[in-house]
């Protein structure tokens, strides 16, 4: 059995198109973070620093204010560093992380359309706007620290990496069963005792282990790149620092948030692998399996954005179908962005487990019953 597992894992891992796609994806991430580092600048006490030195200087400055975010700290940010803005000509950052956080979250900075009027047009929120935008930030529950790179990682890792891997896994796993039909080896394999029982489970296990292995390796690489440049400072700060308007279930630290993001991504990609295996077992060639798997992967997005709002199944049934669609890979892997409460997250995970188990069982039954 172990030999069957090894051979199937080797076959999946030998597909060059997967590794080429993976190399391009990771190269883009490395290029992106390199550009962020090179373009980084910070203005402290009238002196401007650039690149890696700027990051270190900004981290040192922010460390002085680490801890509970209070109105007194905000007042000190303003008195010492003023408002943050980008130079209209050079696009340099005029300010530091402290002044940038204050300006972006407590002023009308993001509402100013004409860049030429910055910084003269920047003013603090007042009245209802202050209560609506600032109240929850200054209630004493927010832990403040340097978190400049983590906001970028939230989007890069949580969206680009996971979606990119989803495409690569569809391509890499689609031939697992379908290729046996194309090469006419399924007829031979299914005549053996192991080939008709444990061999099928070993093929599925190899596909799932490949998915987990690649996802974990990519995660460690991407996290490692960001940690090398930005360090670990700020991972114990509140996630609201990098995610304005946060609501729903979320761990109470940036580090915890990334672990939650990792877990949901893993759940979504494992479910995707299970559905791809089922489709592969039902298709006579790998190309058709890729097409159908891609359609199934994207259909929940079509449902939520096009078909669902049309209420073609009636209000009650539409809600049920929508609940199911949000539990599918394209949304499950990005569940962290929907603001669901903890019980709802667990419910979607339960649906995903049921669908995943059903998909593997369906693939097993279809492949075992293949008649040529």
PyMOL commands that set and color helices and strands:
alter all, ss='L'
color gray80, all
select helices_A, chain A and resi 2-13+16-39+51-63+71-81+97-106+109-111+115-117+127-134+148-173+175-182+186-189+193-196+198-230+239-241+254-282+286-310+315-325+329-332+335-337+342-368
alter helices_A, ss='H'
color red, helices_A
select strands_A, chain A and resi 41-44+47-50+67-68+85-86+93-94+143-144
alter strands_A, ss='S'
color yellow, strands_A
deselect
rebuild
show_as cartoon
